[in-house]
Amino acid sequence: MPLLRSNPLGPRTFQLGMLGALVAALLVIVAMVLLGEYTKTRGRLLLNFLVLASFCLSAIPPSALLWRGRLLPVAWAGLAASGTGFILVATGIWFTPDADSYWKTTTIVSIAAASTFQTSWLLLLTPVRAFARRLLWAVMEVSLLAALLSVAGIIGEIRVEEYWWVVFLSVIASVVGSLALLAVALRSKTGAIAED
C-alpha cells in the first residue's frame, strides 16, 4: 500500500488545480471578449492562470511518485521546483522585476520543474524487460544532460550557437526517447503512467 495516499499533495489535487486554472483563464478570455477590451491587468491575470496550469501539470508526476511512496527525494524536488517556479513566474508577471538575475533564477527553477516532471513521469513507468530498463536510464541521462547544459548556458551566458544546438538536440532526443519508452511500455503492458 502506498505510503502517503492521504497526503493532500496527491495527483488529484494538481489535476484539479490545472483544470481550475484553465477554466479561470477561459473565463478571463470570455470577459475580455464580452467587455470588448484588453487591459494590462486582465492580460496578467490570463497569463497567471495559464502559468498556474502549466506548473500544476508539472507537479502531477512528482505528486504521483509521492502518493505511491516511491523515490521520495525526486518527488519532493519536483513539487518544490514546481511550486517555486510558479511563485517566481507569477511574481515576475505582476511586478515585472528588471533584474537579470531574477529572470535567470526563474528560468533555472522552471527548467528544474520541467526536468523533474519528465524524470518523475519516466520513473512511474515500471519496465520489466532489460531493454526497456536500459532505455529508461538512457533517456533520463539525456534529459539530465539537457537540463544541466541549459542551466550552465544560462549561468555562463553562453552565446555560441553550436552550444544551444547541442542543448536543443538533447531535448529532442529526450522527448523522442520518452515517447519510444512509452510505446515499449504500452506494447508490453509492463508500465503505466496513470495513478493506481
Secondary structure, DSSP 8 states (H G I E B T S, - for coil): --TTTT-TTSHHHHHHHHHHHHHHHHHHHHHHHHHT---HHHHHHHHHHHHHHHHHHHHHHHHHHHHHT-SHHHHHHHHHHHHHHHHHHHHHHHH----HHHHHHHHHHHHHHHHHHHHHHHHH----SHHHHHHHHHHHHHHHHHHHHHHHHHHTT---HHHHHHHHHHHHHHHHHHHHHHHHHHHHT---SS--
